[in-house]
Structure formats: C-alpha cells, structure tokens
C-alpha cells in the first residue's frame, strides 16, 4: 500500500467532487483541514496516514447538502478507499470518524474515541472559526438565503438534530448557535491553543458588526448628515 500515492489520488478525487463549490465547503476547505490535521497530528503523535485520509474525505458528502443524511459520506469514503485497496482496518477507522465528527447542534454525540478522530475534528472546527470561519459562515448563509441579521430573531438552543437541521435563523445567530461554542469543544491541547485566538477574533468582529449595525461607531470625526 503506497500511502503517498493514496493521499495524492484522494486529493484529486476530492477536488473533482468539490472544486468550485461556493458555500465554503469546497476543496480549499478540505485542503486547509488536511494541512491543519497534519500539523496537529504531528504535535499529538497521531497516525498521520489515517489523519490525512480522514481529513481529505470528511466533507465528501456533507449531510447539509444531502437532506440531513449522515450515511452518504462514510459510504462514499469506503467505496473510494476500497477502490484503492486500502486495508479494512484503516477504512473502518476513517469511516467511523467521519460518521461522528460533525457538529449537529450540540445535541448529537460527536465525541471522538481515537486521537486521529480528535485531531481531524479539531482541524475541521478550527476552519469554522476565525477569519476564514466568518467568511464561510456568510457564504453558507447566502446559499441558504438567510437574513444577514435580524435583532428580532434570537439565537436558538436545539433539543435534537432534527430541530437543528430545520433551523431558518439568521447568519449572525449561527455564531451563537455554533461558532462561539467550538473553542470549548476542542479535543487536543494544540487545537485549544489555536482556537483561543480565532475565538477572540470572532468576538471582536461581532462587536464591530453591532457598532456598524447601530451606527454607534459614528462620532464627531464624521461629517454630519443634514
């Protein structure tokens, strides 16, 4: 089993599936998660092959674009790895991680048992916060035709995955319903350290967003509008 060849072929496969995707769940997202996973994996002494393959395949069929079906991603991943004659033990590790790693409103068990799962989950969550996370959130909100912000619509706390899937709230509410929760859900010490700075950036962004929304940043340095 030529691990480097499998990684290279999997990158090509994922790019063919997700290249040009416009919601922030594109090939470049996958590549960032792959790079971050390898970085964290080295620090945390994980199996870098399992980490790399899982990171590359983790969004091959996201439930958000498949009517909430969480089984398609693991199924496609298994079929792909079978075609490359990857060992069954590795395939089982990869598909198990993919099946359980996604955030589903905080109502579904997404705890990872293996260090490889913890690493990839952290890397994926890190790409959902910070500057890139903000950009991806608004890209996805536009795709879902959500309001940018509506002060009359409050963030929700979900009781189950079905309720989370049917969410029609605003894009800004998504910060409170998911993004700002992720810092405290990191698994690894490496992931936690990176998350702190990205979390702080989101808080600063939201502070500025509300100042501009309410026009409270205006002061005497601005020309009065008559």
KEMARFI-776407 format. One record per residue (C-alpha): x, y, z; residue number from 1. Coordinates in steps of 0.02 Angstrom, whole numbers, padded with zeros to 5 digits. Last residue first. Example, Ala and Ser with C-alpha at 12.3 -4.5 7.8 and 13.67 -1.06 7.14 Angstrom:
       px       py       pz     k
    00684   -00053    00357     2
    00615   -00225    00390     1
REM end
This chain:
       px       py       pz     k
   -01422    03352    00370   226
   -01286    03221    00381   225
   -01148    03274    00500   224
   -00972    03238    00436   223
   -00887    03104    00539   222
   -00748    03146    00661   221
   -00880    03196    00786   220
   -00930    03016    00814   219
   -01007    02871    00721   218
   -00964    02699    00792   217
   -01140    02687    00862   216
   -01213    02665    00688   215
   -01325    02526    00757   214
   -01268    02400    00626   213
   -01093    02473    00623   212
   -01072    02454    00810   211
   -01154    02282    00802   210
   -01032    02220    00671   209
   -00883    02293    00765   208
   -00926    02194    00921   207
   -00960    02041    00813   206
   -00787    02054    00734   205
   -00703    02072    00903   204
   -00791    01915    00966   203
   -00741    01824    00806   202
   -00558    01875    00828   201
   -00559    01813    01008   200
   -00620    01642    00950   199
   -00480    01634    00822   198
   -00350    01674    00955   197
   -00415    01544    01079   196
   -00443    01410    00946   195
   -00257    01391    00909   194
   -00217    01345    01089   193
   -00365    01227    01103   192
   -00316    01135    00945   191
   -00140    01103    01008   190
   -00204    01046    01178   189
   -00318    00924    01089   188
   -00506    00896    01097   187
   -00584    01065    01059   186
   -00763    01086    01119   185
   -00732    01244    01222   184
   -00675    01341    01069   183
   -00821    01273    00968   182
   -00963    01360    01059   181
   -00935    01530    00978   180
   -00958    01452    00807   179
   -01116    01351    00840   178
   -01281    01429    00895   177
   -01202    01594    00945   176
   -01111    01624    00781   175
   -01259    01549    00688   174
   -01365    01695    00752   173
   -01264    01808    00638   172
   -01320    01706    00488   171
   -01503    01723    00533   170
   -01621    01585    00587   169
   -01701    01453    00475   168
   -01652    01299    00576   167
   -01731    01141    00508   166
   -01572    01037    00527   165
   -01551    01094    00708   164
   -01728    01039    00751   163
   -01697    00868    00676   162
   -01532    00853    00770   161
   -01615    00871    00940   160
   -01650    00994    01082   159
   -01580    01148    00999   158
   -01542    01312    01085   157
   -01592    01455    00971   156
   -01520    01627    00933   155
   -01649    01768    00938   154
   -01743    01840    00791   153
   -01799    02020    00821   152
   -01622    02086    00800   151
   -01622    02023    00620   150
   -01454    01985    00542   149
   -01390    01931    00372   148
   -01557    01853    00330   147
   -01541    01676    00267   146
   -01549    01629    00084   145
   -01471    01458    00119   144
   -01330    01494   -00005   143
   -01311    01667    00069   142
   -01294    01593    00243   141
   -01163    01472    00177   140
   -01055    01613    00110   139
   -01085    01712    00270   138
   -01024    01569    00378   137
   -00877    01531    00265   136
   -00811    01709    00278   135
   -00829    01708    00468   134
   -00742    01540    00480   133
   -00599    01601    00372   132
   -00573    01750    00487   131
   -00582    01648    00647   130
   -00695    01496    00668   129
   -00760    01356    00557   128
   -00587    01307    00497   127
   -00540    01273    00678   126
   -00686    01153    00688   125
   -00619    01048    00546   124
   -00446    01043    00622   123
   -00515    00996    00793   122
   -00620    00856    00718   121
   -00468    00793    00622   120
   -00360    00785    00779   119
   -00492    00709    00892   118
   -00529    00574    00764   117
   -00345    00531    00749   116
   -00327    00528    00939   115
   -00462    00396    00942   114
   -00625    00395    01040   113
   -00703    00552    00966   112
   -00854    00631    01046   111
   -00985    00686    00920   110
   -01137    00631    01020   109
   -01283    00727    00948   108
   -01369    00876    01028   107
   -01233    01008    01008   106
   -01323    01074    00855   105
   -01258    00938    00743   104
   -01070    00967    00742   103
   -00992    00836    00628   102
   -00864    00708    00689   101
   -00967    00550    00710   100
   -00985    00472    00537    99
   -00818    00539    00476    98
   -00725    00461    00623    97
   -00806    00291    00598    96
   -00773    00298    00412    95
   -00586    00328    00436    94
   -00560    00194    00569    93
   -00657    00065    00469    92
   -00557    00105    00312    91
   -00394    00087    00409    90
   -00441   -00086    00472    89
   -00503   -00136    00300    88
   -00333   -00104    00222    87
   -00336    00015    00073    86
   -00363   -00071   -00093    85
   -00378    00093   -00189    84
   -00555    00050   -00245    83
   -00595    00003   -00065    82
   -00539    00177   -00013    81
   -00663    00257   -00133    80
   -00807    00143   -00086    79
   -00774    00170    00099    78
   -00770    00358    00078    77
   -00931    00356   -00023    76
   -01019    00259    00115    75
   -00947    00366    00256    74
   -01010    00523    00169    73
   -01180    00452    00122    72
   -01227    00397    00298    71
   -01257    00567    00379    70
   -01415    00603    00279    69
   -01477    00777    00325    68
   -01556    00806    00155    67
   -01390    00777    00066    66
   -01311    00950    00060    65
   -01305    00981    00247    64
   -01260    00797    00274    63
   -01089    00830    00196    62
   -01043    00712    00054    61
   -00854    00716    00026    60
   -00837    00825    00180    59
   -00726    00713    00288    58
   -00634    00634    00141    57
   -00472    00735    00142    56
   -00467    00748    00332    55
   -00496    00561    00351    54
   -00357    00519    00229    53
   -00234    00634    00316    52
   -00273    00580    00494    51
   -00267    00395    00450    50
   -00099    00424    00364    49
   -00037    00537    00503    48
   -00062    00409    00641    47
   -00067    00528    00790    46
    00079    00596    00892    45
   -00014    00749    00959    44
    00104    00878    00886    43
    00118    00782    00722    42
   -00070    00761    00713    41
   -00098    00947    00746    40
    00005    00995    00593    39
   -00062    00852    00487    38
   -00240    00899    00534    37
   -00207    01083    00496    36
   -00146    01038    00322    35
   -00293    00922    00288    34
   -00419    01046    00359    33
   -00347    01179    00244    32
   -00357    01060    00096    31
   -00538    01017    00135    30
   -00585    01200    00145    29
   -00495    01228   -00020    28
   -00592    01086   -00098    27
   -00757    01169   -00056    26
   -00871    01176    00095    25
   -00868    01366    00095    24
   -01036    01379    00007    23
   -00973    01403   -00171    22
   -00910    01235   -00235    21
   -00781    01266   -00371    20
   -00689    01101   -00341    19
   -00789    00986   -00228    18
   -00801    00819   -00319    17
   -00652    00829   -00437    16
   -00550    00908   -00298    15
   -00595    00764   -00183    14
   -00537    00634   -00310    13
   -00375    00726   -00347    12
   -00336    00740   -00161    11
   -00378    00556   -00142    10
   -00256    00509   -00281     9
   -00117    00606   -00195     8
   -00153    00529   -00025     7
   -00161    00353   -00099     6
    00003    00382   -00191     5
    00086    00439   -00030     4
    00021    00286    00063     3
    00085    00159   -00063     2
    00000    00000    00000     1
REM end
